[in-house]
Amino acid sequence: MLVRPRKVLPTVLMICAALYALKDPEGAATIVKAAAHLVMSASESFARFVQTVSN
């Protein structure tokens, strides 16, 4: 049976995140907020880059 790293890694990360969230809900919430902020910031930067390139 072949294991595909692209499918296994996200699953392992989700399990670790879920276990961490059970142990420390406040810390997990902080990490989720920081990750969401990072994604929003990156998407805004990417949108500005695309707009600059297209002009």
TIMI-2910 file (N, C-alpha, C, CB; in pm, 1 decimal, decimal comma, always signed):
<rs>
+----------+----------+----------+----------+----------+----------+----------+----------+----------+----------+----------+----------+------+
!      n_x !      n_y !      n_z !     ca_x !     ca_y !     ca_z !      c_x !      c_y !      c_z !     cb_x !     cb_y !     cb_z ! resn !
+----------+----------+----------+----------+----------+----------+----------+----------+----------+----------+----------+----------+------+
!    +83,7 !   -118,5 !     +0,0 !     +0,0 !     +0,0 !     +0,0 !    +88,4 !   +125,2 !     +0,0 !    -95,3 !     -0,3 !   +122,1 !  Met !
!    +64,2 !   +212,3 !    -95,6 !   +145,0 !   +332,9 !   -107,8 !    +80,8 !   +447,6 !    -29,5 !   +162,2 !   +371,7 !   -256,2 !  Leu !
!   +162,8 !   +520,2 !    +43,5 !   +113,9 !   +634,5 !   +119,7 !   +147,6 !   +761,8 !    +43,2 !   +175,5 !   +637,5 !   +263,1 !  Val !
!    +49,4 !   +847,3 !    +26,4 !    +72,9 !   +972,3 !    -45,6 !    +94,4 !  +1085,4 !    +54,2 !    -45,6 !  +1004,8 !   -140,4 !  Arg !
!   +216,1 !  +1143,9 !    +54,3 !   +247,2 !  +1251,0 !   +150,8 !   +153,0 !  +1371,0 !   +142,6 !   +388,3 !  +1298,5 !   +129,5 !  Pro !
!   +105,1 !  +1402,4 !    +21,7 !    +17,8 !  +1519,2 !     +6,5 !   -115,2 !  +1501,1 !    +78,0 !     -6,8 !  +1547,1 !   -140,5 !  Arg !
!   -158,9 !  +1376,7 !    +94,5 !   -285,2 !  +1351,9 !   +164,4 !   -262,6 !  +1325,2 !   +312,6 !   -358,8 !  +1233,9 !   +101,1 !  Lys !
!   -148,1 !  +1267,4 !   +346,4 !   -121,3 !  +1230,1 !   +485,2 !    -83,9 !  +1351,5 !   +568,9 !    -10,0 !  +1126,2 !   +491,6 !  Val !
!     +1,3 !  +1437,3 !   +516,2 !    +50,8 !  +1551,6 !   +593,7 !    -61,7 !  +1643,0 !   +643,8 !   +147,7 !  +1632,2 !   +509,5 !  Leu !
!   -154,7 !  +1686,1 !   +558,7 !   -263,8 !  +1770,0 !   +611,2 !   -347,5 !  +1698,7 !   +718,0 !   -354,6 !  +1814,0 !   +497,0 !  Pro !
!   -367,1 !  +1570,1 !   +700,1 !   -444,4 !  +1492,5 !   +798,3 !   -372,8 !  +1490,4 !   +932,4 !   -467,6 !  +1348,3 !   +748,2 !  Thr !
!   -242,7 !  +1465,2 !   +930,0 !   -163,8 !  +1461,9 !  +1053,4 !   -165,4 !  +1599,4 !  +1119,4 !    -18,0 !  +1417,2 !  +1024,7 !  Val !
!   -150,2 !  +1704,5 !  +1039,6 !   -152,3 !  +1840,3 !  +1094,8 !   -287,2 !  +1872,7 !  +1158,2 !   -120,3 !  +1942,5 !   +985,4 !  Leu !
!   -396,2 !  +1828,5 !  +1093,9 !   -529,4 !  +1853,5 !  +1149,3 !   -549,1 !  +1779,1 !  +1281,7 !   -637,7 !  +1811,6 !  +1048,6 !  Met !
!   -500,5 !  +1656,4 !  +1289,2 !   -512,8 !  +1579,0 !  +1413,0 !   -433,2 !  +1646,2 !  +1524,7 !   -463,8 !  +1433,2 !  +1391,9 !  Ile !
!   -310,8 !  +1690,5 !  +1492,3 !   -228,4 !  +1758,6 !  +1592,6 !   -296,0 !  +1888,2 !  +1638,1 !    -87,4 !  +1788,5 !  +1536,0 !  Cys !
!   -352,1 !  +1962,2 !  +1543,3 !   -419,9 !  +2087,5 !  +1576,8 !   -541,1 !  +2061,6 !  +1665,1 !   -462,4 !  +2161,4 !  +1449,4 !  Ala !
!   -616,1 !  +1955,9 !  +1633,7 !   -734,4 !  +1923,3 !  +1713,5 !   -694,8 !  +1884,2 !  +1856,0 !   -814,2 !  +1809,4 !  +1647,2 !  Ala !
!   -589,9 !  +1804,9 !  +1869,6 !   -543,5 !  +1765,0 !  +2003,1 !   -495,4 !  +1886,2 !  +2082,0 !   -430,5 !  +1660,8 !  +1992,4 !  Leu !
!   -424,0 !  +1977,1 !  +2013,7 !   -376,0 !  +2098,8 !  +2079,9 !   -493,8 !  +2185,7 !  +2123,4 !   -282,3 !  +2178,5 !  +1986,2 !  Tyr !
!   -594,9 !  +2194,2 !  +2037,6 !   -712,6 !  +2275,1 !  +2069,9 !   -785,8 !  +2219,6 !  +2192,3 !   -808,0 !  +2280,9 !  +1949,4 !  Ala !
!   -786,6 !  +2087,6 !  +2208,1 !   -851,1 !  +2027,7 !  +2324,8 !   -773,9 !  +2059,6 !  +2452,5 !   -863,3 !  +1876,0 !  +2307,2 !  Leu !
!   -639,8 !  +2063,7 !  +2442,1 !   -557,7 !  +2091,0 !  +2559,7 !   -558,1 !  +2238,9 !  +2596,0 !   -415,2 !  +2044,3 !  +2536,1 !  Lys !
!   -554,9 !  +2327,0 !  +2494,6 !   -541,2 !  +2470,5 !  +2519,3 !   -631,0 !  +2549,0 !  +2423,3 !   -393,4 !  +2514,8 !  +2504,0 !  Asp !
!   -761,3 !  +2557,8 !  +2454,3 !   -855,2 !  +2625,1 !  +2362,6 !   -820,6 !  +2771,1 !  +2334,0 !   -994,0 !  +2618,5 !  +2419,4 !  Pro !
!   -774,2 !  +2845,6 !  +2436,7 !   -740,9 !  +2986,9 !  +2415,5 !   -621,4 !  +3002,3 !  +2323,1 !   -712,5 !  +3055,7 !  +2548,8 !  Glu !
!   -520,2 !  +2920,4 !  +2344,3 !   -400,7 !  +2924,7 !  +2258,8 !   -435,2 !  +2888,0 !  +2116,1 !   -292,2 !  +2830,4 !  +2312,1 !  Gly !
!   -520,5 !  +2788,9 !  +2099,2 !   -560,8 !  +2746,1 !  +1965,2 !   -638,3 !  +2857,0 !  +1895,1 !   -645,8 !  +2617,8 !  +1972,5 !  Ala !
!   -724,8 !  +2925,7 !  +1968,6 !   -802,3 !  +3035,1 !  +1910,4 !   -709,3 !  +3147,3 !  +1865,2 !   -905,8 !  +3088,4 !  +2011,8 !  Ala !
!   -606,7 !  +3174,8 !  +1944,1 !   -509,5 !  +3278,3 !  +1908,0 !   -436,2 !  +3240,6 !  +1780,1 !   -408,9 !  +3300,4 !  +2022,2 !  Thr !
!   -398,3 !  +3114,0 !  +1769,2 !   -327,5 !  +3067,7 !  +1649,8 !   -418,0 !  +3077,1 !  +1527,3 !   -277,9 !  +2922,6 !  +1668,9 !  Ile !
!   -545,0 !  +3040,1 !  +1542,9 !   -639,7 !  +3047,4 !  +1431,3 !   -658,0 !  +3192,2 !  +1386,5 !   -775,9 !  +2985,9 !  +1471,2 !  Val !
!   -669,9 !  +3284,2 !  +1482,8 !   -684,4 !  +3425,7 !  +1449,1 !   -561,2 !  +3477,0 !  +1375,6 !   -708,6 !  +3508,8 !  +1575,7 !  Lys !
!   -442,7 !  +3438,8 !  +1423,1 !   -318,4 !  +3481,6 !  +1358,9 !   -308,4 !  +3425,8 !  +1217,5 !   -197,1 !  +3437,5 !  +1441,9 !  Ala !
!   -346,8 !  +3300,5 !  +1200,0 !   -342,5 !  +3238,4 !  +1067,2 !   -440,2 !  +3307,3 !   +972,1 !   -375,0 !  +3087,9 !  +1076,7 !  Ala !
!   -559,3 !  +3338,2 !  +1021,2 !   -658,2 !  +3406,9 !   +938,1 !   -607,7 !  +3544,9 !   +898,3 !   -792,7 !  +3418,8 !  +1012,2 !  Ala !
!   -545,2 !  +3615,1 !   +992,0 !   -489,5 !  +3747,8 !   +963,0 !   -380,0 !  +3737,2 !   +856,8 !   -433,2 !  +3813,0 !  +1092,1 !  His !
!   -295,9 !  +3635,0 !   +869,8 !   -187,1 !  +3613,9 !   +773,9 !   -241,8 !  +3586,2 !   +634,1 !    -97,4 !  +3497,7 !   +819,4 !  Leu !
!   -345,5 !  +3502,5 !   +625,7 !   -406,3 !  +3470,7 !   +496,0 !   -469,2 !  +3594,4 !   +433,5 !   -511,9 !  +3360,3 !   +511,5 !  Val !
!   -539,9 !  +3672,8 !   +514,4 !   -602,5 !  +3795,2 !   +462,7 !   -497,5 !  +3893,3 !   +413,4 !   -689,3 !  +3861,4 !   +570,7 !  Met !
!   -391,7 !  +3909,5 !   +490,3 !   -284,2 !  +4001,7 !   +453,8 !   -217,2 !  +3957,0 !   +323,5 !   -180,0 !  +4010,9 !   +567,4 !  Ser !
!   -191,8 !  +3827,5 !   +312,6 !   -129,0 !  +3774,8 !   +191,3 !   -220,2 !  +3792,1 !    +70,9 !    -93,1 !  +3627,0 !   +209,2 !  Ala !
!   -349,7 !  +3770,7 !    +87,4 !   -441,8 !  +3784,1 !    -26,1 !   -453,3 !  +3930,2 !    -69,6 !   -581,0 !  +3728,6 !    +10,6 !  Ser !
!   -449,0 !  +4023,2 !    +27,4 !   -452,1 !  +4165,1 !     -7,8 !   -325,9 !  +4205,0 !    -84,4 !   -466,9 !  +4251,3 !   +118,7 !  Glu !
!   -211,9 !  +4156,8 !    -36,7 !    -85,5 !  +4186,5 !   -105,0 !    -86,0 !  +4129,3 !   -245,9 !    +33,7 !  +4130,5 !    -25,7 !  Ser !
!   -136,7 !  +4008,5 !   -260,0 !   -143,3 !  +3944,9 !   -391,6 !   -236,5 !  +4022,7 !   -484,6 !   -190,8 !  +3798,7 !   -378,6 !  Phe !
!   -348,9 !  +4069,0 !   -431,8 !   -444,0 !  +4146,8 !   -511,7 !   -379,2 !  +4276,7 !   -559,0 !   -572,1 !  +4177,2 !   -430,3 !  Ala !
!   -304,6 !  +4343,3 !   -469,4 !   -234,7 !  +4466,2 !   -508,5 !   -130,8 !  +4437,6 !   -615,0 !   -168,4 !  +4531,8 !   -387,0 !  Arg !
!    -58,3 !  +4327,5 !   -600,0 !    +44,0 !  +4288,6 !   -697,5 !    -18,6 !  +4264,9 !   -833,8 !   +118,5 !  +4162,5 !   -650,9 !  Phe !
!   -129,2 !  +4191,6 !   -837,9 !   -197,7 !  +4162,3 !   -963,5 !   -246,8 !  +4292,0 !  -1027,4 !   -315,9 !  +4065,1 !   -940,0 !  Val !
!   -300,2 !  +4382,9 !   -946,8 !   -350,2 !  +4510,3 !   -999,1 !   -234,2 !  +4592,8 !  -1056,7 !   -423,7 !  +4590,1 !   -887,7 !  Gln !
!   -120,6 !  +4592,8 !   -988,0 !     -2,9 !  +4667,2 !  -1034,6 !    +47,4 !  +4609,3 !  -1166,7 !   +109,7 !  +4663,8 !   -928,1 !  Thr !
!    +54,1 !  +4477,7 !  -1173,6 !   +102,9 !  +4411,6 !  -1295,1 !     +8,3 !  +4436,0 !  -1412,5 !   +119,1 !  +4260,5 !  -1271,2 !  Val !
!   -122,7 !  +4435,9 !  -1387,0 !   -219,0 !  +4451,6 !  -1495,8 !   -227,1 !  +4594,3 !  -1546,7 !   -355,1 !  +4406,7 !  -1450,8 !  Ser !
!   -184,1 !  +4691,5 !  -1466,7 !   -188,8 !  +4832,5 !  -1510,7 !    -71,6 !  +4870,6 !  -1597,7 !   -193,0 !  +4924,4 !  -1391,3 !  Asn !
+----------+----------+----------+----------+----------+----------+----------+----------+----------+----------+----------+----------+------+
</rs>
